[in-house]
């Protein structure tokens, strides 16, 4: 925390105010085609390093999974293991990271023995991807999901052929390929189960949200919990009487459960909260579809797509009364690919409270992955009347300063992320050579005869 305190001290010393701002990280280099229905998953380790999981189509080899790690200091992405994760075609991919930084990937392995599918879990050992779980899922459309809690327990859910293709949850025992079935049985005895999502509550109990019931009558939203004895429905069977797929679930302060659903037919997207032994629902939008959650301490956030603004990504936050409202600092003009895959974007938060969004951008024929960050620690509020601009930003070293007529630049100061003053010049020219500075993130302050201007500066 010393670094953060120094930044605050230096920025306050040079007279700025702090606020949150979104900015886009360097675009990951992806060498193969990204489909418009690619699964995207984002996780942040305890050191604040983002990890991105996605699937690409490799010519003559099929659907492959890739994990990239972002180096914040050098602003570059790199492939874990140097290549793809899986050998056979894959779908339904999910990413998890424990507190030690161990990375896990769960996915549905397709076309095993030219038929059927298997649920597979891989672990990155620092050099290679190692398989630690592999179970016969029986049917092609088995849904796979994975979750790692704050006790480093890794859970995976899939359709198991040994339970007549009913969904089960397994917990990793931490050594080689040892797993145990949670509850020793399926959490749905009969009927269908679609779009499950996993989490644990503040007491360590496993929860699953899903669409389905025990009676075969539609796919109403359900949440079940395993508290050590058997699976039980939270708030009854069928808490939202509309077919839905997919779902998300998270547990906030005081064990309040939050879950989401989008109706198949009306495309109405809803978030539900379970508190005081009752479910409450709140309309989110039309066709918001997948709505990922993220949590920082007691703050719970939810990402969603605003279809009224051309698939714009937005973020809501819940208050203590269970009301969801848009956060003040929205991502801005960032849009997703206009299709409806299940996990085409993701929301995460790091250990310092900074929000991240990963999403597909482009159209149905040309896509790339974009990662955004809401930097609440070092975000800077710009003056309303902006008379100074600098470009290019990011830069390789040379920047140009544009100012309004008659405005005089008095001095320029630049600090690094540790708060150290690395550049200062009085009455500078409008073109500055900063090539002597190392690559990284800086903060530039320009004092003029009319105003003070501060901006985050990236040197590559």
C-alpha positions in Angstrom: 0.0 0.0 0.0 3.0 2.3 0.3 3.0 2.9 -3.5 -0.6 4.0 -3.5 -0.1 6.4 -0.6 2.9 8.0 -2.4 0.8 8.5 -5.5 -1.8 10.3 -3.5 0.7 12.5 -1.7 2.5 13.5 -4.9 -0.7 14.2 -6.9 -2.1 16.2 -4.0 1.1 18.1 -3.7 0.9 19.1 -7.4 -2.7 20.1 -6.8 -5.1 17.6 -8.4 -8.3 15.9 -7.5 -8.8 12.1 -7.8 -11.6 10.3 -9.6 -12.2 7.1 -11.5 -11.6 6.8 -15.2 -12.0 3.9 -17.7 -9.2 3.2 -20.1 -8.5 0.4 -22.6 -5.5 -1.8 -22.0 -3.2 -2.8 -24.9 -5.2 -5.1 -27.2 -4.1 -8.7 -26.9 -2.4 -10.1 -30.0 -4.5 -13.0 -31.2 -3.2 -14.9 -34.2 -6.3 -16.9 -35.1 -9.9 -16.1 -35.9 -12.1 -15.0 -33.0 -15.7 -16.1 -33.6 -18.6 -13.8 -32.7 -19.8 -16.5 -30.2 -16.4 -16.9 -28.5 -16.4 -17.6 -24.8 -14.6 -14.8 -22.9 -13.5 -15.2 -19.3 -11.4 -12.7 -17.2 -9.8 -13.3 -13.8 -7.4 -11.1 -11.7 -4.9 -12.6 -9.4 -4.0 -11.2 -5.9 -1.1 -9.3 -7.4 -3.5 -7.4 -9.8 -2.4 -9.2 -13.0 -5.3 -9.8 -15.4 -5.7 -13.2 -17.1 -7.8 -13.6 -20.2 -9.3 -16.9 -21.5 -10.8 -17.1 -25.0 -11.3 -19.6 -27.8 -10.1 -19.2 -31.4 -10.4 -21.3 -34.5 -7.0 -22.7 -35.5 -6.9 -23.8 -39.2 -7.1 -27.6 -39.6 -7.2 -28.1 -35.9 -10.5 -26.6 -34.7 -11.6 -24.7 -31.6 -8.7 -24.1 -29.3 -8.4 -22.3 -25.9 -5.8 -19.7 -25.1 -4.9 -18.0 -21.8 -3.0 -14.7 -21.8 -1.5 -12.8 -18.9 -1.2 -9.0 -18.9 2.0 -7.4 -17.6 0.9 -4.1 -16.2 4.4 -2.6 -15.9 5.4 -3.4 -19.5 1.9 -3.2 -20.9 1.9 -6.4 -22.9 0.1 -9.7 -23.0 1.8 -13.1 -23.2 0.5 -16.6 -23.7 0.6 -19.0 -20.8 2.4 -22.1 -21.9 3.2 -20.5 -25.2 0.4 -22.2 -27.1 -3.2 -23.4 -26.7 -4.6 -25.3 -23.7 -6.5 -28.2 -25.3 -5.9 -30.8 -28.0 -9.4 -31.5 -29.1 -12.2 -29.1 -29.9 -13.4 -27.2 -26.9 -16.4 -25.1 -25.7 -18.0 -23.8 -22.5 -14.5 -22.6 -21.3 -14.1 -21.1 -17.8 -11.1 -19.7 -15.9 -10.2 -19.7 -12.2 -7.1 -18.5 -10.2 -6.4 -19.4 -6.6 -4.7 -17.2 -4.0 -1.3 -18.8 -4.8 -1.7 -17.7 -8.5 -2.4 -21.2 -9.8 -4.4 -21.0 -13.0 -7.2 -23.5 -13.9 -9.2 -23.9 -17.0 -12.4 -26.0 -17.3 -14.1 -26.8 -20.6 -16.2 -29.1 -22.6 -14.1 -31.4 -24.7 -16.0 -32.2 -27.9 -15.8 -35.1 -30.3 -14.2 -37.6 -27.9 -14.0 -40.9 -29.8 -16.0 -39.2 -32.5 -19.0 -38.8 -30.3 -20.1 -37.3 -27.0 -18.2 -34.9 -24.8 -16.0 -34.8 -21.7 -15.6 -32.2 -19.0 -11.9 -31.5 -18.6 -10.0 -29.4 -16.1 -6.4 -28.3 -16.8 -3.9 -26.6 -14.4 -0.9 -24.5 -15.4 2.1 -25.7 -13.5 4.3 -22.7 -14.4 5.5 -24.3 -17.6 2.9 -26.5 -19.1 -0.9 -27.3 -19.0 -1.5 -30.4 -16.9 -4.8 -32.3 -17.0 -6.2 -32.8 -13.4 -9.8 -33.8 -14.2 -11.6 -35.6 -17.1 -15.1 -37.0 -16.9 -17.6 -38.4 -19.4 -20.3 -35.7 -19.9 -22.3 -38.0 -22.1 -24.0 -35.4 -24.3 -22.7 -32.7 -26.6 -24.6 -29.8 -25.0 -23.4 -30.4 -21.4 -22.9 -27.1 -19.6 -19.6 -26.7 -17.7 -18.9 -24.0 -15.1 -16.1 -23.5 -12.6 -15.5 -21.4 -9.5 -12.6 -20.9 -7.0 -13.5 -19.5 -3.6 -11.4 -17.6 -1.1 -10.4 -20.8 0.6 -8.8 -22.0 -2.7 -11.4 -24.7 -3.1 -11.9 -25.2 -6.9 -15.4 -26.4 -7.9 -16.6 -27.6 -11.3 -20.1 -28.5 -12.5 -21.1 -30.6 -15.5 -23.5 -33.3 -16.7 -22.2 -36.6 -15.5 -23.0 -39.8 -17.5 -22.8 -41.9 -14.3 -25.8 -40.0 -12.9 -27.8 -40.5 -16.2 -26.6 -37.1 -17.5 -27.7 -35.2 -14.4 -25.6 -32.2 -13.3 -23.2 -32.6 -10.4 -20.6 -30.5 -8.6 -17.1 -31.7 -7.9 -14.5 -30.2 -5.6 -10.7 -30.5 -6.3 -8.8 -32.0 -3.4 -5.6 -30.3 -4.4 -3.4 -33.3 -5.3 -2.9 -34.7 -8.8 -6.4 -35.7 -10.1 -8.3 -36.2 -6.9 -11.8 -34.8 -6.7 -14.9 -35.5 -4.6 -18.6 -35.1 -5.5 -20.3 -32.4 -3.4 -23.3 -34.0 -1.8 -22.4 -37.4 -3.4 -25.3 -36.9 -5.8 -26.8 -34.6 -8.5 -28.4 -31.4 -7.4 -31.3 -31.9 -9.9 -33.0 -35.3 -9.5 -35.1 -35.0 -12.7 -35.9 -32.5 -15.4 -33.5 -30.3 -17.2 -30.7 -28.0 -16.1 -29.4 -25.2 -18.2 -26.9 -22.3 -17.7 -25.7 -23.2 -14.3 -23.4 -20.9 -12.3 -21.3 -21.7 -9.2 -20.3 -19.7 -6.1 -20.0 -20.1 -2.4 -21.5 -18.1 0.4 -19.7 -16.4 3.3 -19.9 -19.7 5.3 -18.3 -21.8 2.6 -21.6 -23.4 1.4 -21.8 -24.2 -2.3 -24.6 -22.5 -4.4 -25.7 -23.2 -7.9 -28.1 -21.1 -10.0 -29.6 -22.7 -13.1 -32.7 -22.9 -15.3 -34.8 -26.1 -14.7 -36.9 -28.0 -12.3 -37.8 -31.5 -11.2 -41.1 -31.6 -13.1 -40.1 -31.0 -16.7 -42.4 -28.0 -17.0 -40.3 -25.2 -18.5 -37.0 -23.9 -17.1 -37.7 -21.6 -14.2 -34.8 -20.0 -12.4 -33.6 -21.9 -9.3 -30.9 -21.6 -6.7 -29.8 -24.6 -4.7 -27.3 -24.7 -1.8 -25.3 -27.5 -0.2 -24.7 -26.9 3.5 -23.1 -30.2 4.4 -26.1 -32.6 4.4 -28.0 -32.4 1.1 -28.9 -30.0 -1.7 -31.8 -27.7 -0.9 -33.7 -25.1 -2.8 -33.1 -21.5 -1.7 -36.5 -19.8 -1.4 -38.4 -22.6 -3.0 -38.4 -24.4 -6.4 -38.9 -22.1 -9.4 -38.2 -18.6 -8.0 -38.7 -16.9 -11.3 -41.3 -18.6 -13.4 -39.9 -18.0 -16.9 -37.5 -20.0 -19.0 -34.0 -18.7 -18.7 -30.4 -19.2 -19.9 -27.7 -18.4 -18.9 -27.6 -17.5 -15.2 -25.0 -15.9 -12.9 -24.8 -15.9 -9.1 -22.8 -14.3 -6.3 -23.2 -13.8 -2.5 -22.7 -10.3 -1.0 -22.8 -8.8 2.5 -24.7 -10.7 5.1 -25.0 -13.7 2.8 -27.4 -11.9 0.5 -27.7 -13.9 -2.7 -27.8 -12.2 -6.1 -28.7 -14.0 -9.3 -29.6 -13.1 -12.9 -31.7 -14.5 -15.7 -32.9 -13.5 -19.2 -36.2 -14.9 -20.4 -36.0 -17.0 -23.6 -39.2 -15.5 -25.1 -39.7 -12.0 -23.9 -35.9 -11.4 -23.6 -36.5 -9.6 -20.3 -33.4 -9.5 -18.2 -33.8 -9.6 -14.4 -31.6 -9.5 -11.3 -33.0 -11.1 -8.1 -31.8 -10.7 -4.5 -32.5 -13.2 -1.7 -32.6 -11.4 1.7 -34.9 -11.6 4.7 -35.9 -15.1 3.5 -37.5 -13.8 0.4 -36.6 -13.2 -3.3 -36.9 -9.7 -4.7 -36.6 -8.9 -8.4 -35.6 -5.9 -10.4 -35.8 -5.3 -14.1 -32.4 -4.7 -15.8 -33.3 -4.3 -19.5 -34.4 -6.0 -22.6 -32.0 -8.6 -23.9 -29.1 -7.9 -21.6 -28.5 -11.6 -21.6 -25.4 -12.6 -19.8 -24.9 -10.4 -16.6 -21.6 -11.2 -14.8 -21.0 -10.3 -11.2 -17.9 -9.0 -9.4 -17.3 -8.3 -5.7 -14.9 -6.1 -3.8 -15.2 -6.4 0.0 -18.9 -5.7 0.5 -19.5 -4.0 -2.8 -21.2 -6.1 -5.5 -21.2 -5.1 -9.2 -23.0 -6.4 -12.2 -22.2 -5.9 -15.9 -24.9 -5.9 -18.5 -25.5 -4.9 -22.1 -27.7 -1.9 -22.9 -29.4 -2.8 -26.1 -30.9 0.7 -26.3 -27.4 2.1 -27.0 -26.1 -0.4 -29.6 -24.9 -3.1 -27.3 -23.0 -0.7 -25.0 -21.4 -2.4 -21.9 -22.6 -0.9 -18.6 -22.1 -1.6 -14.9 -24.6 -1.5 -12.0 -23.9 -1.7 -8.2 -26.3 -2.9 -5.5 -27.0 -0.8 -2.3 -27.8 -2.2 1.2 -31.5 -2.2 0.4 -31.0 -4.5 -2.7 -31.6 -1.7 -5.3 -29.3 -1.9 -8.4 -28.3 1.4 -10.1 -25.8 2.4 -12.7 -22.4 3.4 -11.3 -21.4 7.0 -11.9 -18.3 6.2 -14.0 -19.6 4.1 -17.0 -17.2 2.6 -19.6 -18.3 5.1 -22.2 -18.7 4.3 -25.9 -17.6 0.7 -25.8 -19.7 -1.8 -27.7 -19.8 -5.5 -27.9 -20.3 -7.7 -31.0 -24.0 -7.6 -31.7 -24.8 -11.3 -31.2 -26.0 -13.5 -28.3 -23.4 -16.0 -27.2 -23.4 -17.0 -23.6 -20.3 -15.4 -22.2 -19.2 -12.8 -24.7 -17.9 -10.4 -22.0 -16.9 -10.6 -18.4 -16.6 -8.3 -15.3 -13.9 -8.6 -12.6 -12.5 -6.5 -9.8 -8.9 -6.6 -8.4 -7.7 -6.5 -4.8 -7.6 -2.7 -4.8 -11.1 -2.2 -6.1 -10.3 -1.5 -9.8 -13.0 -2.8 -12.2 -12.1 -4.6 -15.4 -14.3 -5.6 -18.4 -13.3 -8.0 -21.1 -15.4 -8.2 -24.2 -15.6 -8.9 -27.9 -15.5 -6.0 -30.2 -16.3 -5.8 -33.9 -19.0 -7.4 -36.0 -19.9 -11.0 -36.9 -17.0 -11.3 -39.3 -14.2 -9.4 -37.7 -13.7 -9.6 -33.9 -11.0 -8.8 -31.4 -10.9 -8.9 -27.6 -10.8 -5.7 -25.6 -10.0 -5.3 -21.9 -11.0 -2.1 -20.1 -10.0 -0.9 -16.6 -11.7 1.5 -14.2 -8.8 2.8 -12.3 -10.2 3.9 -9.0 -6.8 4.3 -7.4 -5.1 6.6 -9.8 -7.9 7.9 -12.0 -7.7 11.6 -12.5 -10.5 14.1 -12.9 -10.0 16.5 -15.9 -11.2 20.1 -15.8 -14.6 20.7 -17.4 -13.2 23.3 -19.7 -10.4 21.4 -21.4 -8.1 23.7 -23.3 -5.0 21.5 -23.4 -4.6 18.2 -25.3 -1.5 15.9 -25.6 -0.9 13.4 -28.3 -0.1 10.7 -29.1 -1.1 8.9 -25.9 0.1 6.1 -25.6 3.5 7.3 -27.0 6.9 5.8 -27.8 8.5 8.9 -26.4 7.6 12.1 -28.3 4.4 14.0 -27.2 2.9 17.2 -28.6 1.0 19.7 -26.5 -1.9 21.6 -28.1 -3.1 24.7 -26.3 -5.7 27.5 -26.9 -4.5 30.8 -28.4 -3.0 33.1 -25.9 -2.5 30.4 -23.3 1.0 30.1 -22.0 2.5 26.8 -20.7 4.2 27.5 -17.5 5.6 24.1 -16.6 5.3 20.4 -17.1 5.7 17.7 -14.4 5.6 13.9 -14.8 5.5 11.4 -12.0 5.7 7.6 -12.2 3.3 5.1 -10.5 5.4 5.1 -7.3 4.9 8.8 -7.0 8.5 9.8 -8.0 8.9 13.0 -10.0 10.8 11.9 -13.1 10.4 14.9 -15.4 10.1 18.7 -14.8 10.5 21.6 -17.2 9.6 25.3 -16.9 8.4 27.2 -20.0 8.7 24.0 -22.1 8.2 23.8 -25.9 5.0 22.2 -27.3 6.9 19.1 -28.4 8.6 17.1 -25.6 11.0 14.2 -26.0 10.4 11.6 -23.2 12.3 8.8 -24.8 14.7 8.6 -21.8 11.8 7.5 -19.6 11.2 3.7 -19.2 8.1 2.1 -20.7 5.2 2.3 -18.3 2.4 4.3 -16.8 3.0 8.0 -15.8 1.0 11.0 -14.8 1.6 14.3 -16.6 0.6 17.7 -15.2 0.6 20.8 -17.4 0.2 24.1 -15.6 -0.8 27.0 -17.9 -1.7 30.6 -17.5 -5.4 29.6 -17.6 -5.7 26.2 -16.1 -4.1 23.0 -14.8 -4.4 19.8 -16.7 -3.5 16.2 -15.6 -3.6 13.0 -17.6 -2.5 9.5 -17.4 0.4 9.0 -19.9 1.4 5.6 -21.3 5.0 5.2 -22.7 5.5 2.1 -24.8 
